[in-house]
Amino acid sequence: MKTITRLMINEFKIDQLGYDFMGYSINKQNASYHHLIMPRRLHGPMNRENGAILNGLTAHPYLHRIEAIDLEIFNLITSEMVDENIKGRIDIENLRKINDLLLFFEKEHSADITKSGQPLIKDIYTKRLLK
């Protein structure tokens, strides 16, 4: 695990909370760092101000799938996580807004299929702590 990921897990008390910046259950084994403001592909820094801790098996790949399909929803979710980062805590109001955005995306794309014939939205992506 990268140092910044470990530091943010501690600072945001993610181990005690048991959920990530998007409301997905998380532990140290599946935690991953997600670039918020300046993406990795543009050589964005891997620091606290530019990051969120996400479940690397659910929230993180799902968010990138959303980015590829609906950039507006992706940007709105990112904005909520930036707000949590600025607050220095994972906030229930931000999680509610994120959940609402995810529910909207899921309603709009529930029947969509990937190029490989798989559902766009895997069942595991809909299993959040807040519903």
Contacts in CASP RR format, 6 or more apart in sequence:
PFRMAT RR
TARGET T0000
AUTHOR 0000-0000-0000
METHOD contacts of the structure
MODEL  1
MKTITRLMINEFKIDQLGYDFMGYSINKQNASYHHLIMPRRLHGPMNREN
GAILNGLTAHPYLHRIEAIDLEIFNLITSEMVDENIKGRIDIENLRKIND
LLLFFEKEHSADITKSGQPLIKDIYTKRLLK
1 28 0 8 1.000
1 31 0 8 1.000
2 33 0 8 1.000
2 46 0 8 1.000
4 33 0 8 1.000
4 46 0 8 1.000
4 47 0 8 1.000
4 48 0 8 1.000
4 51 0 8 1.000
5 31 0 8 1.000
5 32 0 8 1.000
5 33 0 8 1.000
5 53 0 8 1.000
7 48 0 8 1.000
8 14 0 8 1.000
8 33 0 8 1.000
8 48 0 8 1.000
8 51 0 8 1.000
8 53 0 8 1.000
9 15 0 8 1.000
9 28 0 8 1.000
9 31 0 8 1.000
9 53 0 8 1.000
11 48 0 8 1.000
11 88 0 8 1.000
12 21 0 8 1.000
12 53 0 8 1.000
12 88 0 8 1.000
12 89 0 8 1.000
12 90 0 8 1.000
13 89 0 8 1.000
14 20 0 8 1.000
14 26 0 8 1.000
14 31 0 8 1.000
14 53 0 8 1.000
14 90 0 8 1.000
15 27 0 8 1.000
15 28 0 8 1.000
17 90 0 8 1.000
18 25 0 8 1.000
18 26 0 8 1.000
18 27 0 8 1.000
18 129 0 8 1.000
19 25 0 8 1.000
19 26 0 8 1.000
19 90 0 8 1.000
19 95 0 8 1.000
19 129 0 8 1.000
20 26 0 8 1.000
20 31 0 8 1.000
20 52 0 8 1.000
20 53 0 8 1.000
20 54 0 8 1.000
20 55 0 8 1.000
20 59 0 8 1.000
20 90 0 8 1.000
21 34 0 8 1.000
21 52 0 8 1.000
21 53 0 8 1.000
21 54 0 8 1.000
21 59 0 8 1.000
21 81 0 8 1.000
21 84 0 8 1.000
21 85 0 8 1.000
21 90 0 8 1.000
22 52 0 8 1.000
22 54 0 8 1.000
22 55 0 8 1.000
22 59 0 8 1.000
22 63 0 8 1.000
22 77 0 8 1.000
22 81 0 8 1.000
22 95 0 8 1.000
22 98 0 8 1.000
22 102 0 8 1.000
22 128 0 8 1.000
23 59 0 8 1.000
23 90 0 8 1.000
23 95 0 8 1.000
23 98 0 8 1.000
23 99 0 8 1.000
23 128 0 8 1.000
23 129 0 8 1.000
23 130 0 8 1.000
24 54 0 8 1.000
24 55 0 8 1.000
24 58 0 8 1.000
24 59 0 8 1.000
24 127 0 8 1.000
24 128 0 8 1.000
24 129 0 8 1.000
25 55 0 8 1.000
25 127 0 8 1.000
25 129 0 8 1.000
26 53 0 8 1.000
26 54 0 8 1.000
26 55 0 8 1.000
26 59 0 8 1.000
30 55 0 8 1.000
30 56 0 8 1.000
30 57 0 8 1.000
30 58 0 8 1.000
31 53 0 8 1.000
31 54 0 8 1.000
31 55 0 8 1.000
31 56 0 8 1.000
32 53 0 8 1.000
32 54 0 8 1.000
32 55 0 8 1.000
32 56 0 8 1.000
32 60 0 8 1.000
33 46 0 8 1.000
33 51 0 8 1.000
33 52 0 8 1.000
33 53 0 8 1.000
33 54 0 8 1.000
34 51 0 8 1.000
34 52 0 8 1.000
34 53 0 8 1.000
34 54 0 8 1.000
34 60 0 8 1.000
34 63 0 8 1.000
34 81 0 8 1.000
35 44 0 8 1.000
35 46 0 8 1.000
35 50 0 8 1.000
35 51 0 8 1.000
36 50 0 8 1.000
36 51 0 8 1.000
36 52 0 8 1.000
36 78 0 8 1.000
36 81 0 8 1.000
36 82 0 8 1.000
36 85 0 8 1.000
37 44 0 8 1.000
37 49 0 8 1.000
37 50 0 8 1.000
37 51 0 8 1.000
37 82 0 8 1.000
38 44 0 8 1.000
38 45 0 8 1.000
38 50 0 8 1.000
40 46 0 8 1.000
44 50 0 8 1.000
48 85 0 8 1.000
49 85 0 8 1.000
51 81 0 8 1.000
51 85 0 8 1.000
52 81 0 8 1.000
52 84 0 8 1.000
52 85 0 8 1.000
54 60 0 8 1.000
54 63 0 8 1.000
57 124 0 8 1.000
58 124 0 8 1.000
58 125 0 8 1.000
58 127 0 8 1.000
62 121 0 8 1.000
62 122 0 8 1.000
62 125 0 8 1.000
63 74 0 8 1.000
63 77 0 8 1.000
65 120 0 8 1.000
65 125 0 8 1.000
66 73 0 8 1.000
66 74 0 8 1.000
66 77 0 8 1.000
66 105 0 8 1.000
67 74 0 8 1.000
69 105 0 8 1.000
69 109 0 8 1.000
69 112 0 8 1.000
69 120 0 8 1.000
70 105 0 8 1.000
70 108 0 8 1.000
70 109 0 8 1.000
73 101 0 8 1.000
73 104 0 8 1.000
73 105 0 8 1.000
76 97 0 8 1.000
76 101 0 8 1.000
77 98 0 8 1.000
77 101 0 8 1.000
77 102 0 8 1.000
80 94 0 8 1.000
80 97 0 8 1.000
80 98 0 8 1.000
80 101 0 8 1.000
81 94 0 8 1.000
81 98 0 8 1.000
83 91 0 8 1.000
83 94 0 8 1.000
84 90 0 8 1.000
84 91 0 8 1.000
84 94 0 8 1.000
87 94 0 8 1.000
92 130 0 8 1.000
95 130 0 8 1.000
96 130 0 8 1.000
99 128 0 8 1.000
99 130 0 8 1.000
99 131 0 8 1.000
102 126 0 8 1.000
102 128 0 8 1.000
105 121 0 8 1.000
106 121 0 8 1.000
106 126 0 8 1.000
109 120 0 8 1.000
109 121 0 8 1.000
110 121 0 8 1.000
112 119 0 8 1.000
112 120 0 8 1.000
112 121 0 8 1.000
113 119 0 8 1.000
113 120 0 8 1.000
114 120 0 8 1.000
END
